[in-house]
Each structure stands twice: as C-alpha cells, then as structure tokens.
Amino acid sequence: MGTQFLTDEKGNKTAVLLPIKKYNKMIEQLEDLHDIKLYDEAKRDDDGTSISIDEAFKIIEEKRKAVK
C-alpha cells in the first residue's frame, strides 16, 4: 500500500493516508533533521566559553562531593 489521498467533493486533496511504517520513518527523519539544526545553531552561536561534556561531568561530581 502506497500513499493515499483524501479528497473533498471537488476532488481537491485535503489529507494524506500512509502506512504507519512510512509515517514512523518520516517522523524519525524529521527528528534527526531537527537535531542537526539545533547542533548547527549551537555551533554558530558558540562564543568560545563552552566546555566539553567530560569537563562538565567532572565539575558536577566535584560539587556533589563538596556537598556531602
């Protein structure tokens, strides 16, 4: 089964009906594209003050130990 269209009384396409596997794949690809967009925005807006994830975890662990 391929993509099907729902039409109004004049034959104008008003909606799309597609298999769930095709829909899920499309959503997954859109989410991937969104992640790429966010990454590109973060790189563009980087002012040089960012730190690595490893450094961030190190700081968090040091703060946790200091609280205990």
SVG drawing of the C-alpha trace seen along z (x, -y; Angstrom):
<svg xmlns="http://www.w3.org/2000/svg" viewBox="-19 -35 56 37">
<polyline fill="none" stroke="black" stroke-width="0.4" points="0.0,0.0 1.4,-3.4 0.4,-6.8 -3.3,-7.6 -5.0,-11.0 -8.4,-12.0 -10.2,-14.5 -13.1,-16.8 -16.3,-16.8 -14.4,-18.8 -11.5,-16.3 -9.0,-18.6 -6.6,-16.7 -7.3,-17.5 -5.4,-14.9 -2.9,-12.0 -3.2,-8.4 0.1,-6.5 1.3,-3.2 2.4,-3.5 5.9,-2.3 6.3,-5.0 4.9,-7.6 7.2,-6.5 10.3,-6.6 9.3,-10.1 9.0,-11.3 12.3,-9.7 14.0,-11.6 12.3,-14.9 13.6,-14.4 17.1,-13.8 16.9,-16.9 15.8,-18.9 18.8,-17.6 21.1,-18.7 19.5,-22.1 20.0,-22.5 23.6,-21.4 24.3,-23.9 22.6,-26.7 24.7,-25.8 27.9,-25.8 27.0,-29.1 26.2,-30.8 29.3,-29.4 31.1,-32.2 34.1,-30.1 33.1,-29.7 31.7,-26.2 33.4,-23.2 33.5,-19.6 30.9,-17.2 33.7,-15.4 34.7,-18.6 31.1,-19.4 30.7,-16.0 33.9,-16.5 32.7,-19.8 29.3,-18.3 31.0,-15.4 33.3,-17.8 30.3,-19.8 28.4,-16.7 31.4,-15.6 31.7,-19.1 28.0,-19.0 28.4,-15.6"/>
</svg>
